[in-house]
Amino acid sequence: MRFLIGDAAGLQAGSTSAPQWNDAEARAAGFDGVDVPSVSEYLDGNWQALFQAGSAARNGKANAVQTWNLAPGRGSLGAAVERFVKFAGAAADLAQEEGVSLLVENRGRLRLGHELWVAMESLNHRAIACAWDYVSAMELGESPFVSVPTLNSRIRSVIIHASRVDSDRQVIASLLHRLRGIGFAGDVVARFDGVVTPDRAAEVLKQIKSIGGLEPKTAKPAEKKKAVDKT
């Protein structure tokens, strides 16, 4: 799995606002790169412009664009899935033409693992996958021990909120443990609110790896044998 750094704000309505981090700065802080651009509630706009903006924001190297809320509201699951298929279906076709994937966060009416699974299974499009926010599901009482096996290979990235690393240590440990159990090879995104220093970013990354047991193990120095006086 890769460890990426991301901003909570993301792209707004397809704009190409400058990201706080570039790949070189992210690597200097110990990360593997920068998270894909995201857009909040971009439902009825020009999807093609969104994907092109996403590619431009990543200097043409984007392999995914993330969207937060394709099924807002508290209606029935059936209505939410219908809305999801309507908007995500058209978007996924355009995403495939642009050579990117559409990563959908569990928001709005599709916050739990089985809800998002039903929506994705109904659409069944290879250009669409999941960016899993464990906090969104946990607020409704669902732990990673349920979410991760339910969505399984549909999870392309997982989001860990930097502000909750200390308070959510056990949940994050469970999340990373379950991801390893399904052979997850996607992205673990440390998402920060606002401006963050490289030192703080590096500290959070080290915490996440330590919680998940992913820190490289250092060999213990060999103990020197005491000389035995045989006189």
N, C-alpha and C positions, 0 to 999 in steps of 0.2 A: 504494500500500500504506500501511497505517496502522502506527504503532509504539505498542505497548501495554506497560505494566509489569505484572508478575505475581509472585505469591508461589509458592514451591515447595510449601508446605503444602496450600493449597487448602481445600476443604470436607471434613470428615470424616464419612462415612456420613450425608450429608444434613443435617448441622447447619448453622446459619447463623452461624458464627463471624465476628466482625467483620473485614473486610479491612483491611490496613494502609493502603491508599491509597484515596482517592476521586478522582473525575474531575478536580476542580479542582486537587488537589495534583499529580496526574499531569501535567496540562497545564502547571503552573508549572515542572515539571522538564523540559519540552520534549516530553513524550509526547502522543499523541492521546487517551489514555484508559487505563482499567484493563482487564486481561485478564478473560475470563469466569471464573466460579467453576469449580473442578474438584473431582472426588471420586476417591478412590483405592479401586479394587477393590470398587466398589459393585455386587455381582452379584445377590444374592438378596433385596434389600430392596424398599422401596416406591418405585418409580421416580417415581410422580406426586409424592410428597413431595419427592423430590430436585429435580425440575424447578421445583416451586413454591418450594423453598428457594433455588434458583439465581436465580429472578426476584426474590425478596425481597432477596437479598444485593446485587442490582444495582438496588434501588429500582424494580423493575418494568420496567427497561429492558433486561433480558437478551435477547439473541438467540441464545444458545447455552449449553450446559452441556457441560463437558468430562469425560470419564472416561478413566482411565489403562489399565485392564487388564481386557479382556473375554475374554481367552483365555490364562490363566496356564499355566505348565508347559512341558515340553519334548516333548510328544507329537507325533504326526504333524500335518502341516499340515491334512489332511482333518478330523481330530478338532477341531482348533482352530477351523477355519472353521465347523464344525457348531455348536460352542458359541457362537461369535460370533453366528451367525444366530439362535440360540435366544434369547439374552439381548438382543442389540442390536435384534432385530426387534420384540420387545415394547416395548422402551424407545423406539425410534424412533417407533412409533405414538403413544405417550403424549406424546413430545416435540412431535410435530406438532400434537396437540390443544392443548398448552400454548403453541403458537406459537414454539417454540424449536428449535434444531438440536442434535444430539448430535455432539460432536467427539471422535473416538477417537484417543488417542495410540498410537503404535507401541510397544507393550510386550509382555511375556510371550512367547508363541509367534509373535506377529505383529509382528515388529520390522523386517523388510525391506520395501522398496517393493512387490515382487511378491506377498509374503504378504498384506499389508494390502489390496492391489488385488484379489486373489482373493476375500478375505472380503467386501469392499464390493460387488464385482460380484455375488457370490452373493446378497447381501441386496437390493441395488439399491433403496434407499429414499432419497427426496429429502431426508429430515430428518437424514440421517447424512453426516458428512464427516470429514476427517482433520485432526488437529493434529500436525504432523510434528516429531519430535524427532530432529535429525540425529545427535546423540551416540549415541542408542540403536542406530541403524543402523550408524554408523561403528564401534562396538565389535565388529560382526560383519563389518567390512571393506567396507561399502557406502558409496560417496561420493555426494554430492548430484547428481553428473552422471548417476547411475543412478536414484536415488530420485525426484527431481523430475519428470523426463519420464515415469516409470512411473505415478505417481499423478496427475500433471497437475492437472486442474480439481477433483479430489477433495480437494486440499489447501486447507483454509480458513484455517489459521494455521500458522506455523512458530515453533519455540521456540529461542531462543538463551540459553544459560546464561551469566549475567553473570560467573561465576567462571572461565569458559574463553575469554573474549573475547580475551585476550592470546595464549594458547597456540594457539588455533584460528583465527588470522587468515586463513590461506589457505583453510581449509575454509569459513569463513563467507563469504569473498569468492566462492567457487565457488557456495555455496548461493544467495546473493542474485543472482548473475549468472544462474543457471539459472532462478530465479523470474521475473526480468524477461523471460527468453526465452519463457516460457509465458504472459506477460501477467498474472501474478499480481496480484490486487487485494485480497488478504486482509490478515491481521494478522501482523506480526512482533512476537513477544512476547519481551521481555527478562525472563527469570525470575531472581529473586534468592532466595538462601537467607537466611532470617532478616531482621532489621531492617536497613534501608538508609537512609542520609541522602539528602535531595533532591540535594545536590551530587554524591554518588557515582552516583546514578541518572542525572543529567544527563550526567556524564562517560562512563558506559557507553553511553548513547544516542549521544553524539557519536562514540565509537569505532566503534560498529556502522555508523553512516551513513558515516563516513570509509572504513572497510574496504570497504563496498559501493559506494563512489563516489556516494553519495546526498546528500552535503553540498551545499547551494546554493553555486554558484560566485559569487564576488564579483569585480566588474569591477576590473581593475587601474587604478590612477590614471594619468592621462595624463602622459607625460613632458614636462617643460617644455623647449622649444627654447632652446638657448643663443643669445644675441644675438651677431651677427657684427659686429665692429668693421671698418668699411669705410674707415676713415681711413688 
